[in-house]
């Protein structure tokens, strides 16, 4: 497949194009210094000790909201079941619906 002339010249330009980023002479030393000092990521234990109050408060709040939501859903379900049972009972004793034999 032959490309039009302008595409071939573009391909030639892209082949000749290169990027040479400037290297940092102290990069290796900086990396080893960070490793030696422990700078960077903390362990989960350290994170938990530092943020203990916030984590415990969030955990208690999540349990409280979950309990309240569960209670509200169960209460709504119970009321719905009570209404259904009452309607079934009233329907069963209604004289208009009782069949005579």
LUMNU-824802 format. One record per residue: x, y, z of N, C-alpha, C in turn; residue number from 0; residue in one letter. Coordinates in Angstrom, 3 decimals. Layout:
BEGIN
<site n_X="X" n_Y="Y" n_Z="Z" ca_X="X" ca_Y="Y" ca_Z="Z" c_X="X" c_Y="Y" c_Z="Z" num="NUM" residuo="A"/>
...
//
This chain:
BEGIN
<site n_X="0.849" n_Y="-1.174" n_Z="0.000" ca_X="0.000" ca_Y="0.000" ca_Z="0.000" c_X="0.895" c_Y="1.238" c_Z="0.000" num="0" residuo="X"/>
<site n_X="0.599" n_Y="2.111" n_Z="-0.875" ca_X="1.390" ca_Y="3.336" ca_Z="-0.970" c_X="0.628" c_Y="4.480" c_Z="-0.337" num="1" residuo="X"/>
<site n_X="1.332" n_Y="5.248" n_Z="0.473" ca_X="0.731" ca_Y="6.403" ca_Z="1.120" c_X="0.940" c_Y="7.629" c_Z="0.249" num="2" residuo="X"/>
<site n_X="0.054" n_Y="8.590" n_Z="0.355" ca_X="0.277" ca_Y="9.834" ca_Z="-0.372" c_X="1.576" c_Y="10.510" c_Z="0.092" num="3" residuo="X"/>
<site n_X="2.058" n_Y="11.406" n_Z="-0.699" ca_X="3.353" ca_Y="12.042" ca_Z="-0.459" c_X="3.414" c_Y="12.735" c_Z="0.901" num="4" residuo="X"/>
<site n_X="2.353" n_Y="13.424" n_Z="1.294" ca_X="2.401" ca_Y="14.166" ca_Z="2.549" c_X="2.472" c_Y="13.224" c_Z="3.755" num="5" residuo="X"/>
<site n_X="1.890" n_Y="12.033" n_Z="3.658" ca_X="1.984" ca_Y="11.065" ca_Z="4.744" c_X="3.399" c_Y="10.493" c_Z="4.859" num="6" residuo="X"/>
<site n_X="4.043" n_Y="10.262" n_Z="3.714" ca_X="5.410" ca_Y="9.732" ca_Z="3.751" c_X="6.371" c_Y="10.744" c_Z="4.378" num="7" residuo="X"/>
<site n_X="6.168" n_Y="12.016" n_Z="4.072" ca_X="7.055" ca_Y="13.018" ca_Z="4.672" c_X="6.772" c_Y="13.137" c_Z="6.179" num="8" residuo="X"/>
<site n_X="5.545" n_Y="12.986" n_Z="6.576" ca_X="5.199" ca_Y="13.019" ca_Z="7.995" c_X="5.832" c_Y="11.826" c_Z="8.718" num="9" residuo="X"/>
<site n_X="5.778" n_Y="10.653" n_Z="8.109" ca_X="6.391" ca_Y="9.470" ca_Z="8.704" c_X="7.895" c_Y="9.664" c_Z="8.854" num="10" residuo="X"/>
<site n_X="8.531" n_Y="10.284" n_Z="7.882" ca_X="9.962" ca_Y="10.527" ca_Z="7.937" c_X="10.286" c_Y="11.493" c_Z="9.075" num="11" residuo="X"/>
<site n_X="9.458" n_Y="12.504" n_Z="9.236" ca_X="9.676" ca_Y="13.473" ca_Z="10.317" c_X="9.490" c_Y="12.797" c_Z="11.674" num="12" residuo="X"/>
<site n_X="8.466" n_Y="11.966" n_Z="11.804" ca_X="8.227" ca_Y="11.289" ca_Z="13.086" c_X="9.340" c_Y="10.304" c_Z="13.423" num="13" residuo="X"/>
<site n_X="9.897" n_Y="9.630" n_Z="12.417" ca_X="11.006" ca_Y="8.706" ca_Z="12.670" c_X="12.240" c_Y="9.453" c_Z="13.166" num="14" residuo="X"/>
<site n_X="12.455" n_Y="10.667" n_Z="12.657" ca_X="13.647" ca_Y="11.411" ca_Z="13.059" c_X="13.456" c_Y="12.133" c_Z="14.391" num="15" residuo="X"/>
<site n_X="12.256" n_Y="12.191" n_Z="14.876" ca_X="11.966" ca_Y="12.932" ca_Z="16.097" c_X="12.282" c_Y="12.060" c_Z="17.309" num="16" residuo="X"/>
<site n_X="13.004" n_Y="12.596" n_Z="18.239" ca_X="13.299" ca_Y="11.862" ca_Z="19.467" c_X="13.330" c_Y="12.841" c_Z="20.633" num="17" residuo="X"/>
<site n_X="13.059" n_Y="12.308" n_Z="21.803" ca_X="13.054" ca_Y="13.126" ca_Z="23.013" c_X="14.167" c_Y="12.622" c_Z="23.912" num="18" residuo="X"/>
<site n_X="14.958" n_Y="13.513" n_Z="24.408" ca_X="16.039" ca_Y="13.159" ca_Z="25.322" c_X="15.831" c_Y="13.936" c_Z="26.615" num="19" residuo="X"/>
<site n_X="15.132" n_Y="13.342" n_Z="27.594" ca_X="14.893" ca_Y="14.071" ca_Z="28.840" c_X="16.189" c_Y="14.261" c_Z="29.612" num="20" residuo="X"/>
<site n_X="16.263" n_Y="15.360" n_Z="30.322" ca_X="17.463" ca_Y="15.643" ca_Z="31.111" c_X="17.496" c_Y="14.704" c_Z="32.309" num="21" residuo="X"/>
<site n_X="18.632" n_Y="14.105" n_Z="32.551" ca_X="18.749" ca_Y="13.172" ca_Z="33.676" c_X="19.138" c_Y="13.938" c_Z="34.934" num="22" residuo="X"/>
<site n_X="18.641" n_Y="13.447" n_Z="36.064" ca_X="18.949" ca_Y="14.048" ca_Z="37.353" c_X="20.133" c_Y="13.289" c_Z="37.952" num="23" residuo="X"/>
<site n_X="21.284" n_Y="13.932" n_Z="38.138" ca_X="22.458" ca_Y="13.205" ca_Z="38.640" c_X="22.280" c_Y="12.704" c_Z="40.075" num="24" residuo="X"/>
<site n_X="21.427" n_Y="13.323" n_Z="40.848" ca_X="21.252" ca_Y="12.902" ca_Z="42.244" c_X="20.054" c_Y="12.001" c_Z="42.455" num="25" residuo="X"/>
<site n_X="19.474" n_Y="11.476" n_Z="41.380" ca_X="18.261" ca_Y="10.661" ca_Z="41.498" c_X="18.491" c_Y="9.420" c_Z="42.356" num="26" residuo="X"/>
<site n_X="19.550" n_Y="8.686" n_Z="42.067" ca_X="19.835" ca_Y="7.450" ca_Z="42.795" c_X="20.062" c_Y="7.728" c_Z="44.279" num="27" residuo="X"/>
<site n_X="20.793" n_Y="8.779" n_Z="44.593" ca_X="21.044" ca_Y="9.129" ca_Z="45.984" c_X="19.748" c_Y="9.486" c_Z="46.704" num="28" residuo="X"/>
<site n_X="18.855" n_Y="10.206" n_Z="46.031" ca_X="17.575" ca_Y="10.578" ca_Z="46.633" c_X="16.720" c_Y="9.349" c_Z="46.919" num="29" residuo="X"/>
<site n_X="16.717" n_Y="8.415" n_Z="45.996" ca_X="15.934" ca_Y="7.186" ca_Z="46.189" c_X="16.450" c_Y="6.409" c_Z="47.387" num="30" residuo="X"/>
<site n_X="17.761" n_Y="6.217" n_Z="47.486" ca_X="18.332" ca_Y="5.453" ca_Z="48.593" c_X="18.136" c_Y="6.181" c_Z="49.920" num="31" residuo="X"/>
<site n_X="18.173" n_Y="7.502" n_Z="49.917" ca_X="17.927" ca_Y="8.258" ca_Z="51.143" c_X="16.482" c_Y="8.065" c_Z="51.604" num="32" residuo="X"/>
<site n_X="15.531" n_Y="8.091" n_Z="50.675" ca_X="14.129" ca_Y="7.861" ca_Z="51.031" c_X="13.918" c_Y="6.456" c_Z="51.572" num="33" residuo="X"/>
<site n_X="14.594" n_Y="5.479" n_Z="50.991" ca_X="14.476" ca_Y="4.105" ca_Z="51.473" c_X="15.061" c_Y="3.989" c_Z="52.873" num="34" residuo="X"/>
<site n_X="16.198" n_Y="4.604" n_Z="53.111" ca_X="16.866" ca_Y="4.506" ca_Z="54.412" c_X="16.068" c_Y="5.194" c_Z="55.517" num="35" residuo="X"/>
<site n_X="15.455" n_Y="6.324" n_Z="55.221" ca_X="14.707" ca_Y="7.056" ca_Z="56.246" c_X="13.288" c_Y="6.546" c_Z="56.396" num="36" residuo="X"/>
<site n_X="12.835" n_Y="5.687" n_Z="55.510" ca_X="11.464" ca_Y="5.189" ca_Z="55.596" c_X="10.444" c_Y="6.203" c_Z="55.121" num="37" residuo="X"/>
<site n_X="10.902" n_Y="7.197" n_Z="54.442" ca_X="10.014" ca_Y="8.230" ca_Z="53.929" c_X="9.140" c_Y="7.629" c_Z="52.837" num="38" residuo="X"/>
<site n_X="7.928" n_Y="8.034" n_Z="52.792" ca_X="7.027" ca_Y="7.513" ca_Z="51.766" c_X="5.821" c_Y="6.879" c_Z="52.422" num="39" residuo="X"/>
<site n_X="5.454" n_Y="5.700" n_Z="51.992" ca_X="4.251" ca_Y="5.042" ca_Z="52.482" c_X="4.387" c_Y="4.543" c_Z="53.905" num="40" residuo="X"/>
<site n_X="3.332" n_Y="4.693" n_Z="54.674" ca_X="3.281" ca_Y="4.189" ca_Z="56.034" c_X="2.572" c_Y="2.849" c_Z="56.042" num="41" residuo="X"/>
<site n_X="2.835" n_Y="2.067" n_Z="57.070" ca_X="2.143" ca_Y="0.790" ca_Z="57.201" c_X="0.724" c_Y="1.035" c_Z="57.688" num="42" residuo="X"/>
<site n_X="-0.119" n_Y="0.003" n_Z="57.596" ca_X="-1.510" ca_Y="0.141" ca_Z="58.043" c_X="-1.570" c_Y="0.383" c_Z="59.539" num="43" residuo="X"/>
<site n_X="-0.689" n_Y="-0.271" n_Z="60.287" ca_X="-0.667" ca_Y="-0.079" ca_Z="61.737" c_X="-0.366" c_Y="1.356" c_Z="62.118" num="44" residuo="X"/>
<site n_X="0.593" n_Y="1.949" n_Z="61.450" ca_X="0.934" ca_Y="3.346" ca_Z="61.711" c_X="-0.218" c_Y="4.260" c_Z="61.332" num="45" residuo="X"/>
<site n_X="-0.814" n_Y="4.008" n_Z="60.189" ca_X="-1.956" ca_Y="4.815" ca_Z="59.752" c_X="-3.092" c_Y="4.709" c_Z="60.761" num="46" residuo="X"/>
<site n_X="-3.361" n_Y="3.473" n_Z="61.255" ca_X="-4.451" ca_Y="3.271" ca_Z="62.204" c_X="-4.160" c_Y="3.979" c_Z="63.521" num="47" residuo="X"/>
<site n_X="-2.920" n_Y="3.909" n_Z="64.002" ca_X="-2.586" ca_Y="4.583" ca_Z="65.261" c_X="-2.727" c_Y="6.095" c_Z="65.134" num="48" residuo="X"/>
<site n_X="-2.343" n_Y="6.650" n_Z="64.005" ca_X="-2.425" ca_Y="8.101" ca_Z="63.820" c_X="-3.878" c_Y="8.556" c_Z="63.692" num="49" residuo="X"/>
<site n_X="-4.690" n_Y="7.778" n_Z="62.983" ca_X="-6.079" ca_Y="8.174" ca_Z="62.715" c_X="-7.082" c_Y="7.325" c_Z="63.499" num="50" residuo="X"/>
<site n_X="-6.687" n_Y="6.833" n_Z="64.650" ca_X="-7.509" ca_Y="5.918" ca_Z="65.441" c_X="-8.885" c_Y="6.502" c_Z="65.761" num="51" residuo="X"/>
<site n_X="-8.955" n_Y="7.725" n_Z="66.232" ca_X="-10.227" ca_Y="8.312" ca_Z="66.646" c_X="-11.196" c_Y="8.436" c_Z="65.468" num="52" residuo="X"/>
<site n_X="-10.694" n_Y="8.868" n_Z="64.338" ca_X="-11.562" ca_Y="9.041" ca_Z="63.165" c_X="-12.070" c_Y="7.689" c_Z="62.667" num="53" residuo="X"/>
<site n_X="-11.217" n_Y="6.673" n_Z="62.649" ca_X="-11.616" ca_Y="5.351" ca_Z="62.164" c_X="-12.654" c_Y="4.736" c_Z="63.093" num="54" residuo="X"/>
<site n_X="-12.441" n_Y="4.835" n_Z="64.408" ca_X="-13.402" ca_Y="4.274" ca_Z="65.366" c_X="-14.726" c_Y="5.019" c_Z="65.285" num="55" residuo="X"/>
<site n_X="-14.693" n_Y="6.346" n_Z="65.161" ca_X="-15.930" ca_Y="7.123" ca_Z="65.045" c_X="-16.691" c_Y="6.754" c_Z="63.772" num="56" residuo="X"/>
<site n_X="-15.978" n_Y="6.579" n_Z="62.671" ca_X="-16.638" ca_Y="6.194" ca_Z="61.417" c_X="-17.243" c_Y="4.801" c_Z="61.531" num="57" residuo="X"/>
<site n_X="-16.542" n_Y="3.896" n_Z="62.199" ca_X="-17.045" ca_Y="2.534" ca_Z="62.394" c_X="-18.316" c_Y="2.542" c_Z="63.247" num="58" residuo="X"/>
<site n_X="-18.312" n_Y="3.292" n_Z="64.346" ca_X="-19.498" ca_Y="3.379" ca_Z="65.208" c_X="-20.653" c_Y="4.028" c_Z="64.468" num="59" residuo="X"/>
<site n_X="-20.379" n_Y="5.061" n_Z="63.694" ca_X="-21.428" ca_Y="5.721" ca_Z="62.917" c_X="-22.021" c_Y="4.770" c_Z="61.881" num="60" residuo="X"/>
<site n_X="-21.168" n_Y="3.989" n_Z="61.225" ca_X="-21.663" ca_Y="3.035" ca_Z="60.229" c_X="-22.552" c_Y="1.976" c_Z="60.877" num="61" residuo="X"/>
<site n_X="-22.161" n_Y="1.482" n_Z="62.055" ca_X="-22.987" ca_Y="0.489" ca_Z="62.751" c_X="-24.315" c_Y="1.103" c_Z="63.187" num="62" residuo="X"/>
<site n_X="-24.277" n_Y="2.333" n_Z="63.711" ca_X="-25.509" ca_Y="2.990" ca_Z="64.151" c_X="-26.456" c_Y="3.239" c_Z="62.981" num="63" residuo="X"/>
<site n_X="-25.919" n_Y="3.738" n_Z="61.868" ca_X="-26.774" ca_Y="3.993" ca_Z="60.699" c_X="-27.324" c_Y="2.695" c_Z="60.117" num="64" residuo="X"/>
<site n_X="-26.519" n_Y="1.655" n_Z="60.104" ca_X="-26.994" ca_Y="0.366" ca_Z="59.619" c_X="-28.081" c_Y="-0.202" c_Z="60.515" num="65" residuo="X"/>
<site n_X="-27.911" n_Y="-0.084" n_Z="61.828" ca_X="-28.936" ca_Y="-0.559" ca_Z="62.763" c_X="-30.231" c_Y="0.214" c_Z="62.626" num="66" residuo="X"/>
<site n_X="-30.108" n_Y="1.547" n_Z="62.527" ca_X="-31.315" ca_Y="2.360" ca_Z="62.372" c_X="-32.023" c_Y="2.049" c_Z="61.054" num="67" residuo="X"/>
<site n_X="-31.263" n_Y="1.901" n_Z="59.990" ca_X="-31.869" ca_Y="1.571" ca_Z="58.694" c_X="-32.536" c_Y="0.209" c_Z="58.709" num="68" residuo="X"/>
<site n_X="-31.906" n_Y="-0.773" n_Z="59.368" ca_X="-32.505" ca_Y="-2.097" ca_Z="59.484" c_X="-33.777" c_Y="-2.066" c_Z="60.302" num="69" residuo="X"/>
<site n_X="-33.756" n_Y="-1.318" n_Z="61.396" ca_X="-34.962" ca_Y="-1.206" ca_Z="62.227" c_X="-36.100" c_Y="-0.538" c_Z="61.448" num="70" residuo="X"/>
<site n_X="-35.790" n_Y="0.512" n_Z="60.706" ca_X="-36.823" ca_Y="1.221" ca_Z="59.936" c_X="-37.416" c_Y="0.306" c_Z="58.857" num="71" residuo="X"/>
<site n_X="-36.580" n_Y="-0.466" n_Z="58.189" ca_X="-37.083" ca_Y="-1.387" ca_Z="57.163" c_X="-37.937" c_Y="-2.483" c_Z="57.793" num="72" residuo="X"/>
<site n_X="-37.502" n_Y="-3.023" n_Z="58.939" ca_X="-38.279" ca_Y="-4.070" ca_Z="59.609" c_X="-39.599" c_Y="-3.526" c_Z="60.120" num="73" residuo="X"/>
<site n_X="-39.600" n_Y="-2.307" n_Z="60.636" ca_X="-40.830" ca_Y="-1.694" ca_Z="61.128" c_X="-41.817" c_Y="-1.483" c_Z="59.980" num="74" residuo="X"/>
<site n_X="-41.343" n_Y="-1.009" n_Z="58.840" ca_X="-42.222" ca_Y="-0.812" ca_Z="57.684" c_X="-42.784" c_Y="-2.143" c_Z="57.202" num="75" residuo="X"/>
<site n_X="-41.961" n_Y="-3.167" n_Z="57.206" ca_X="-42.420" ca_Y="-4.496" ca_Z="56.774" c_X="-43.464" c_Y="-5.051" c_Z="57.735" num="76" residuo="X"/>
<site n_X="-43.253" n_Y="-4.862" n_Z="59.034" ca_X="-44.209" ca_Y="-5.336" ca_Z="60.041" c_X="-45.544" c_Y="-4.634" c_Z="59.897" num="77" residuo="X"/>
<site n_X="-45.531" n_Y="-3.330" n_Z="59.712" ca_X="-46.777" ca_Y="-2.579" ca_Z="59.536" c_X="-47.512" c_Y="-3.025" c_Z="58.277" num="78" residuo="X"/>
<site n_X="-46.766" n_Y="-3.286" n_Z="57.217" ca_X="-47.383" ca_Y="-3.754" ca_Z="55.979" c_X="-48.037" c_Y="-5.117" c_Z="56.181" num="79" residuo="X"/>
<site n_X="-47.341" n_Y="-6.017" n_Z="56.881" ca_X="-47.904" ca_Y="-7.345" ca_Z="57.154" c_X="-49.143" c_Y="-7.247" c_Z="58.040" num="80" residuo="X"/>
<site n_X="-49.129" n_Y="-6.351" n_Z="59.029" ca_X="-50.289" ca_Y="-6.173" ca_Z="59.895" c_X="-51.492" c_Y="-5.686" c_Z="59.098" num="81" residuo="X"/>
<site n_X="-51.265" n_Y="-4.751" n_Z="58.182" ca_X="-52.361" ca_Y="-4.236" ca_Z="57.360" c_X="-52.915" c_Y="-5.334" c_Z="56.451" num="82" residuo="X"/>
<site n_X="-52.030" n_Y="-6.139" n_Z="55.891" ca_X="-52.476" ca_Y="-7.242" ca_Z="55.030" c_X="-53.304" c_Y="-8.251" c_Z="55.818" num="83" residuo="X"/>
<site n_X="-52.842" n_Y="-8.621" n_Z="57.010" ca_X="-53.585" ca_Y="-9.571" ca_Z="57.835" c_X="-54.936" c_Y="-9.012" c_Z="58.265" num="84" residuo="X"/>
<site n_X="-54.979" n_Y="-7.725" n_Z="58.610" ca_X="-56.250" ca_Y="-7.102" ca_Z="59.000" c_X="-57.223" c_Y="-7.091" c_Z="57.826" num="85" residuo="X"/>
<site n_X="-56.728" n_Y="-6.781" n_Z="56.649" ca_X="-57.597" ca_Y="-6.764" ca_Z="55.468" c_X="-58.114" c_Y="-8.160" c_Z="55.157" num="86" residuo="X"/>
<site n_X="-57.287" n_Y="-9.166" n_Z="55.286" ca_X="-57.719" ca_Y="-10.545" ca_Z="55.037" c_X="-58.779" c_Y="-10.953" c_Z="56.055" num="87" residuo="X"/>
<site n_X="-58.572" n_Y="-10.577" n_Z="57.331" ca_X="-59.547" ca_Y="-10.936" ca_Z="58.358" c_X="-60.878" c_Y="-10.252" c_Z="58.098" num="88" residuo="X"/>
<site n_X="-60.870" n_Y="-8.953" n_Z="57.829" ca_X="-62.118" ca_Y="-8.223" ca_Z="57.576" c_X="-62.822" c_Y="-8.804" c_Z="56.365" num="89" residuo="X"/>
<site n_X="-62.078" n_Y="-9.147" n_Z="55.358" ca_X="-62.673" ca_Y="-9.732" ca_Z="54.158" c_X="-63.297" c_Y="-11.093" c_Z="54.479" num="90" residuo="X"/>
<site n_X="-62.691" n_Y="-11.841" n_Z="55.376" ca_X="-63.209" ca_Y="-13.179" ca_Z="55.692" c_X="-64.471" c_Y="-13.136" c_Z="56.538" num="91" residuo="X"/>
<site n_X="-64.672" n_Y="-12.069" n_Z="57.327" ca_X="-65.886" ca_Y="-11.993" ca_Z="58.152" c_X="-66.948" c_Y="-11.074" c_Z="57.563" num="92" residuo="X"/>
<site n_X="-66.700" n_Y="-10.514" n_Z="56.428" ca_X="-67.671" ca_Y="-9.625" ca_Z="55.783" c_X="-68.822" c_Y="-10.469" c_Z="55.259" num="93" residuo="X"/>
<site n_X="-70.026" n_Y="-10.097" n_Z="55.651" ca_X="-71.212" ca_Y="-10.884" ca_Z="55.288" c_X="-71.473" c_Y="-10.859" c_Z="53.790" num="94" residuo="X"/>
<site n_X="-71.042" n_Y="-9.823" n_Z="53.122" ca_X="-71.291" ca_Y="-9.767" ca_Z="51.680" c_X="-70.482" c_Y="-10.796" c_Z="50.925" num="95" residuo="X"/>
<site n_X="-69.356" n_Y="-11.245" n_Z="51.510" ca_X="-68.481" ca_Y="-12.184" ca_Z="50.824" c_X="-68.671" c_Y="-13.627" c_Z="51.290" num="96" residuo="X"/>
<site n_X="-69.439" n_Y="-13.842" n_Z="52.359" ca_X="-69.661" ca_Y="-15.191" ca_Z="52.859" c_X="-70.694" c_Y="-15.877" c_Z="51.970" num="97" residuo="X"/>
<site n_X="-70.385" n_Y="-17.054" n_Z="51.519" ca_X="-71.306" ca_Y="-17.797" ca_Z="50.658" c_X="-72.188" c_Y="-18.692" c_Z="51.530" num="98" residuo="X"/>
<site n_X="-73.384" n_Y="-18.731" n_Z="51.175" ca_X="-74.290" ca_Y="-19.630" ca_Z="51.885" c_X="-74.298" c_Y="-20.967" c_Z="51.200" num="99" residuo="X"/>
<site n_X="-74.482" n_Y="-22.016" n_Z="51.962" ca_X="-74.493" ca_Y="-23.352" ca_Z="51.363" c_X="-75.866" c_Y="-23.790" c_Z="51.038" num="100" residuo="X"/>
//
